[in-house]
Amino acid sequence: MTGLLLRPHPAAAPPGGVAEVVEWFGAMQAQDLASGMWSLGVRLPGSSHADVHAALERREALRTWPMRGTIHLVPARDARWLLELTGVRALAGAARRREFLGLSEAEADRAADVLGNTLAGGGRLTRAECVAALTAAGIDGAGQRGYHLLWYAAQRGVTCIAPNVGTEQTFALLDEWAPGQHRPDRDEALATLALRYFRSHGPTTRQDFAGWTGLTAADAKRAIAAAGDDLTAVLVDGTEAVLHTPLLDAPRDPVDDTLALPGFDEYLLGFKDRTLMLDPEHRQAIIPGGNGVFQATIVCGGRVVGTWKRSLAKTRVTLAVHPLVDLDPARRKQAEEALSRYADFLALPPRVTWPD
């Protein structure tokens, strides 16, 4: 919880804004925008949804598909090298998807060129407008074809996802939206990625790092070695893990926090092995059907003890809690206080409900 910025970190000052949070992690899963916004908000106490949106408009971070074909928030100036380092495997595996959709590589490349030309000069288009531009150029963007072509253009580093305008997802040219891209060599890029992952998730294993980044086992090992003395090997319950070195001498404070976390938060999604945070018997409640859609969680003392869902109205937000374990009145009050912080983030009064 310390590395994940859900508690004070002994080796780092509290983050001052969105840019600092995203750079600390290196990348934060954000395919669900509402979840990604609260992942930032919960780590920036006192911030609002409007504050986070304004920071993204200032380009403190951006969304793209750097790893595993999944949308993440990344530091704006690091987007290109992340795409080149971790996105290449997703790009290489796209041929099968194109075949299924009836697209050729030449069509995908032409779509990227069309989007690049259409957006040039500071343009910013909604998803529907991007698909319309492809259609006008004679490229069939109906259904999943359009989504794939938008993904492909971003994966190639032509475009990126800009902040929503209202409820509409928008796209811009990466080089125009985030000029001045940092261009480290491969070993520096690997070292940076390893350091950011393990300082924000460790102690955890090399296998978790490879699973999170999509890197090969060989590249994961090379990345940890390249990070040098900033990372240290430790044993956790007899398993070799990697830790951010400054934490070796950190005090072991008791953890009794109660948090309301979004579904797609690094707290669970940053790991392949989630047994430290989640009882196996509760896995089905968090990932119903194993379909990759994670429920928002109530976390007490580092353990998942319930789920919650929101229902938005103009005048309030209803937050329905579903405990996975028995919660005494004190714990219920703590959970309601955590959910009230989320309501404050949305600038709406909360109504918290419990099962009868």
N, C-alpha and C positions, 0 to 999 in steps of 0.2 A: 504494500500500500504506500510505502514511502517512495519507492522508485516510480510508481504510477501517479505521483503527485496528488495522492488522496490524503496524505499526511505531510507535515513539514519534513523536508529533506535536510539532513545534517551537512551535506556537502554542497548545497545550492540555496540561493536566496529564493523566496517565493516568486513565482513567475509574475511578471508585470503586465502581461497581456497575451493575446492569441499567438503572436509570433514566438514568444518564449516557450509556451506550452508545446506548440507543434515542433519546434526545433529540438526540444528536450526528447521527445519521442522519436523524431526522425520521420515518422508517418503514423497517422491515426486513422483507423478504419472509419469510413464515412459514406458508405453507399446509401444509407438512410440519412437524409439531411437533418431531420429533426433530432435524430439520435446523435449525430456528429456535433450539432450545435450545443446540446446539453453536455456532451463529453468535454467540451471546452468550458462551458459555464460552470460545471461542478468543480472544476479546477481553478476557477477565477471567482472566488467568493465575492458577492456583491455585484457581479456583472449581470447584465440583462441580455435577452435575445437580441435586442436592438444594438447593444454594444458589440456583441460578437459579429453580427451582420456588418456593422460599420467597419470593424477591423478587417473583415474579408474584402470589403469594398476598397479598403486602403491597401489591399494586396499583401497583408501580413502573412497569409498562407493561401493556398489554392487547392482545389480538388482535381485529381486526375487518377489514372489507372496504373500506378507504378508496379504493383505486386499482385501476382495471382489473378490478374484480370479483374481486380476489385477496386472500387473507388476508395481513395484515401485522401485525407488532408496532409499536405506536405509543405515544408518551407518553400516559399515562392522561388527563391533563387536556386534551389536544389532540385527542381522538378526534372530538368533535362537529364542530369547524370543519374538520378534514380530510375528514370525510364530506361536509360541505356544499360544500367547495371542489372536491374531486376525485371524489367519489362520484356527483355529480349526473348525469354523463354515462352511467355504468353503469346508474343507475336509469332514465334516459330510454330506454335501449336494451333494457329488460327486457320490453317488451310482446311482442316477437317470441318470446322464450323462454316467456312465459306462454301465448301462443297454441299453441305446440308442446306444452306440458304440459296444455293444456285448463283453464287457470286464467284467471279474469277479474281485473281490477285490484281490483274490489270484494272478491273473495275474498282477495286478497293483503293488502289493507288490514284486513280483518276478522281475518285470521290474526295480523297484527301487534298488533291490539287484544287478541286472546285471549292471546297470549304476554305482553303487557304486564300484563294483569290477573292472569294466573296467577303471574307472577314478582314482583308487587308485594309490598312488605313484606320485602325481603331474600331473596327466594326464589332458588334456584339449582337448575337442572334439567339432567339429561343430555339429549343430543340425542334419545334414544329417548323420554324423558319429555315433552319438548317436542312431539314428533310425536303422542304419546298424548293430550296436552291438546288439540291441534288436532282430532284424530279425535273426541274426546269432545264437541267443540263443533260437530260436523257438517261439518268441513273435511277432505277427503280428502288425507292427507299421505303416501300410499304412494309408494315409489320416489323419483324425482328431484323430485317435487312437494314433499315434505317439505324437502329440502335447499334448494330455491328459496325456499320460504316463510321458512325460517330466515335465509337470506341477505337476503331482502327486509326482514325486521324489523330486522336489524342495519344494513342500508344506509340505512334510514330513521332510524337513531339510536335505535330503541326498545331494542334489546338489544346485548350484546357477548359475545364468547367469553371465559369465565372459565377459569382453569387446570383441567386435567384432574383428575378424581378417579379415581385408579387409571389405567385406560386409557380412561376415558369422557370425551369432550368435554362441557363444561358451558356453560350460558348464564345470564346475569344481566341485569337492567335496567341500561342504560348509566348513567342518572342516579343510580342507587343504588350501583352498583359504583364509579363514578368521579365523585362529586359535585364541584362547584366547577369546572366546565368553563371553560377560557379562551375568551373570545369576541372575537377580534380583528376589525377591519373587513377588508374584502376585500383592500385593498392591503397591509395588515400581514400578513395570512395568506399572500398570494402571496410577499411578500418573505421571510418566515420559511421558507417551503418551499424557495424558491430558495437561500437561504443554506445551509440544512441539506443540501440535495442536493449543491451544488457544493463545500462544504467537506469532505464525506465521499466524494465521487466524482471531483472535478475534478483536473486540468483535463480537461474533456470538453465536449461541444457542447450547444447549445440543443436540438438534435433529440433527443439522449439524455435531456435533462431532460423534454421533452414526452412522449417515449415512456415514461419511468419513471412520471410523474405521471398520464398520460392527459389532460393539459391541451391546449387548442387551441394552435396555434402563436402566436396573438396573445396569449393569456394567459401562455404561457411567456416571450415577449419582455417583456411587462409585468412579470412577476415578477422577472426579472433586473434590469430598470431600477429597480424598487421597492427592491431590496436595496442600491442605491447604491454607496458606496465600499467596501463589504465584499467586493464581487466585482470582478474585473478581467478584461478581454478579453485573450487572448494567442493566439499562433499556435503550433500544434503540427503539425509537418510540413506547413506551409502551410495548415492548416485552422484557422479561427477557433474558439477554445474559451474557456471561462470557468473562472477559477481563484479560490480563496479568497485574497484579497489578502495576508494575512500570509505566505503561502507563497512570494511573489515573492523574498524574501531568504533563504529557508531553505537550509541547506547541502545539497548534492547528495551524500548518502552512498551508497556502493555497496550494492546489494541482493543478498544471497546467502542469504536465509532459506529454509528448507524448511518448508512448512505442510501440514497435512491439513485441508482445508476441506469443509464439508458441500455437498451438491448445490445447495441453494436458497440460496446465499449471495449477498450484494450484490456480492461480488467479480466475479461474472460476470453476475448477473441485473440489476445496476444499470445496465447499458449495453445499447444496441442494437448498437453496433459493438464487438466483443470482440477485434479483431485484436491489440491490445497484449498481451493475456494468453493468447490461444489461437490456435495455428496453424490455418488453415482446414481442413487435412487431418485434424485431430483433432476437428472439430466433431461428426461422426457418433458418435464414441466418447463424447462428453460428453452429447449430446442424441440418443440413438438414435431414428431415425425422425422426428426433428424434432417430437416430440409434446409438447414442453414439460416433460418430466421430465428434470431435470439429474442427472447422476451426481456423486457426491462426488469431489473432485479432490486430487491431490498437486501443490503449486505450489512450484517452485524458482526463486529469483531473479526472481519475478514472473511466470513462465511456467508454464502447465499442462503437466506432464510425465507424468501418470498419473491413473488413477482408483482408487477403493477402495470396497469394500463391507463391511458389518459383518454378523456373525451372532451374536446374543445367546444366551447360555445362562446358567443360574443362577450358574455358578462362573467364567465367563470370557467375553470377547468375542473372536471370531475376526475378523481384519481382513485381507481378501484384496486385495492390490495388483495392479494391471494396468498396467505401464509403457507409455507411449506413445512413449518414446524410450529409448535405451540409458542406463542409470544405472550408474555405476561403484560399487564397494563403498562409497566414502565417502558418495555420495549415497543409496545404499540405507540405510545406517546412519542418516543424517539423517531419511529418510522414516520409518523405524521409530521413531525418537525422537519425531517429530511425532505418529505414531499412538499411541504410548504415552501422550502427553498427553491424547489423547481417551479412552483406556482409564481413565486416572486420573480424568477428568471423570465417567465412569460408575461409578467405584469398583469396577472389575473388572480382574483381570489380563489382559493381552493375549496373543494368539497371532497373529503376523503371518505371512502366507503369500505366496509369490511364485510365478509360473508356473514350471513345470519347464523 
